[in-house]
């Protein structure tokens, strides 16, 4: 159980839409996982009949993921954790973990992190990028078009100076598909 102030690692929509109060925000790196459209979305960016794809942290040897770490003060800890669990654990495809991340200044801190459960029915790791683009171009869910989620994440990474080659390719390809 987390008590007091804590860090949260964001690699997708948490970067551009955290939805909670935080004291500080730092670029950070998580090792052992990579950002991937490896989760079928049946709530936020798709439906059960027409699933979309959302990003998840997928475990892989020698992998790393750059994102944002948010420092949540003790006064907002309980409310933030409750909100994160409601948002991220909606279908149990994500697992909540406390993993070490490295902040840009070199500090290593534990952070609440949501990683994919590779045994969950919504897991779809290793889809070819073209197939991902086709799904993202046509799916929409309770929080809007799947393409909007992709565009916002890719743009935010670029604004932070973080390059994700697959996301950049996907954003360009999906723009072409929906044009």
C-alpha positions in Angstrom: 0.0 0.0 0.0 1.3 3.4 -1.0 1.4 6.0 1.8 2.5 9.6 1.5 4.0 11.2 -1.6 4.8 9.0 -4.6 5.9 9.1 -8.3 3.8 7.9 -11.2 5.3 6.9 -14.6 3.4 8.0 -17.7 4.2 6.8 -21.2 0.9 7.3 -23.1 -2.1 9.5 -22.3 -1.0 10.2 -18.7 1.7 12.3 -20.3 -0.7 14.7 -21.9 -3.8 14.1 -19.7 -2.7 13.1 -16.2 -6.0 14.0 -14.6 -4.5 14.5 -11.1 -2.6 17.1 -9.1 1.2 16.8 -9.1 4.0 18.8 -7.5 6.6 18.1 -10.1 7.1 16.6 -13.5 10.3 15.1 -14.9 11.4 13.2 -18.0 12.2 9.7 -16.9 13.2 6.3 -18.2 11.9 2.8 -17.4 14.1 -0.1 -18.3 13.0 -3.6 -19.1 9.8 -2.5 -20.9 8.9 -0.8 -24.2 5.9 1.4 -25.2 3.7 -0.6 -27.5 0.2 -0.7 -29.0 -0.3 -4.1 -27.5 -3.6 -3.8 -25.7 -7.0 -4.0 -27.4 -9.2 -1.1 -26.2 -12.8 -2.0 -25.6 -13.7 1.0 -23.5 -11.7 4.2 -24.0 -10.6 4.0 -27.7 -12.7 1.2 -29.1 -15.7 -1.0 -28.3 -16.2 -4.7 -27.7 -17.5 -5.0 -31.3 -14.8 -2.8 -32.8 -11.7 -2.8 -30.5 -9.1 -0.1 -30.9 -5.5 -0.2 -29.6 -3.9 1.6 -26.7 -0.4 1.8 -25.5 0.9 -0.4 -22.8 4.3 -1.2 -21.3 5.3 -4.6 -22.6 8.3 -6.4 -20.9 11.2 -7.1 -23.2 14.9 -7.8 -22.7 17.2 -4.7 -23.2 14.1 -2.5 -23.7 13.6 1.0 -22.4 10.8 3.5 -22.4 11.1 7.3 -22.0 8.2 9.1 -20.5 7.2 11.4 -17.8 7.3 11.0 -14.0 4.8 12.9 -11.9 5.5 13.5 -8.2 2.2 13.4 -6.3 2.2 15.1 -2.9 0.9 13.3 0.2 -2.1 15.6 0.4 -3.3 14.2 -3.0 -2.0 10.6 -2.7 -5.1 8.7 -1.8 -7.3 10.5 -4.3 -4.8 10.2 -7.1 -4.2 6.5 -6.5 -8.0 5.9 -6.5 -8.4 7.8 -9.7 -5.5 6.1 -11.4 -6.9 2.7 -10.5 -10.4 3.6 -11.7 -8.9 4.8 -15.0 -6.1 2.2 -15.6 -7.6 -1.0 -14.2 -11.0 -0.7 -15.9 -10.6 -4.1 -17.5 -7.8 -5.7 -15.5 -5.5 -5.8 -18.6 -3.0 -3.6 -16.8 -1.2 -4.6 -13.7 -0.2 -2.0 -11.2 3.5 -2.2 -10.3 6.0 -0.2 -8.3 9.0 -0.1 -10.6 12.3 1.9 -10.4 12.6 4.7 -12.9 15.5 7.0 -13.7 14.8 10.7 -13.7 16.6 12.9 -16.2 18.8 14.2 -13.4 20.0 10.7 -12.6 17.9 10.0 -9.5 16.4 6.5 -9.3 13.0 6.5 -7.7 10.2 3.9 -7.3 7.1 4.8 -9.3 3.5 3.5 -9.7 3.5 2.1 -13.2 0.8 0.3 -15.2 2.1 -2.6 -17.3 0.3 -5.0 -19.6 -0.7 -8.5 -18.3 0.5 -10.7 -21.2 -2.0 -13.4 -20.2 -5.0 -11.1 -20.5 -7.4 -11.6 -23.4 -6.9 -7.9 -24.5 -3.1 -8.4 -24.9 -2.1 -8.4 -28.6 1.7 -8.0 -28.6 3.8 -8.1 -31.8 1.1 -6.9 -34.2 2.7 -5.6 -37.4 2.8 -1.8 -37.6 0.6 -1.7 -40.7 -2.1 -3.7 -38.9 -1.9 -1.4 -35.9 -2.3 1.6 -38.2 -5.4 0.1 -39.9 -7.0 -0.6 -36.5 -6.2 2.8 -35.0 -7.4 4.6 -38.2 -11.0 3.3 -37.8 -11.6 2.7 -34.1 -13.3 5.0 -31.6 -14.5 4.6 -28.0 -15.8 6.4 -25.0 -12.9 8.9 -24.9 -12.9 9.5 -28.7 -11.2 8.4 -31.8 -8.2 6.0 -31.5 -6.3 8.2 -33.9 -6.6 11.2 -31.6 -4.9 9.2 -28.8 -2.1 8.3 -31.1 -1.6 11.9 -32.4 -1.6 13.4 -28.9 0.9 10.9 -27.6 3.2 11.2 -30.6 3.0 15.0 -30.5 3.7 15.2 -26.8 6.7 13.0 -27.1 8.1 15.2 -29.8 7.5 18.3 -27.7 9.5 16.7 -24.9 12.3 15.9 -27.3 11.7 12.2 -27.0 11.8 10.2 -30.2 9.6 7.1 -30.6 10.2 5.9 -34.1 7.3 3.5 -34.2 4.8 6.1 -32.9 6.0 8.7 -35.4 5.6 6.2 -38.3 2.2 5.2 -37.0 1.0 8.8 -36.7 2.1 9.5 -40.3 0.5 6.3 -41.6 -2.8 6.8 -39.8 -3.0 10.4 -41.1 -2.7 8.9 -44.6 -5.3 6.3 -44.0 -7.9 8.7 -42.6 -7.3 11.4 -45.2 
